Amino acid sequence: MRQGIFKRIGQLAPGEKRNQDSYEAIWEHVNKRKLVYPKPRYGEPILLKPENFDWEPSGEQPGFAKKNLCVFSERHLQFAILKLEPGAQALQPSRGGIQIGFVLQGEGAVNGEALRKYSAFSGREEFALSSDTGMELLLVGLPIFAEQEAAPMLAAE
């Protein structure tokens, strides 16, 4: 392997390439099958401008608002920004797949674990969020695949 390229030596099997991307070669070796990339679904990169989205206040959770930025495909890849005003508490429901949170500003807690600016957390369970001073975070709902395990995980910085 050199500069990201895996180079086969010796006799090659029919249809096998001598040079291959290292990631592809490792993936195929581990999974014992050819890596097949999905057909492109978008013609160009999508640039989101969160500042141009409106906050949607939660009627049931005072001091909590959300910007729903986008949802992609049948796998439900989601991006949103959550905001807790000082002293607010909110419950972010589970969604059937892993969610990753990243604190953009402020500080608070998720499920009792302290968070500060640039902290991250993840899991499949619902998240109990709170902040004494106010907090904004990016929430990413990773694609949902049928074969995902249901085991919860949580990691705070």
Salt bridges, closest charged atoms under 4 A:
GLU16 OE2 - ARG8 NE 3.05
GLU28 OE2 - LYS34 NZ 3.73
GLU74 OE1 - ARG41 NH1 2.94
GLU85 OE2 - LYS83 NZ 3.66
GLU157 OE2 - ARG116 NH2 2.93
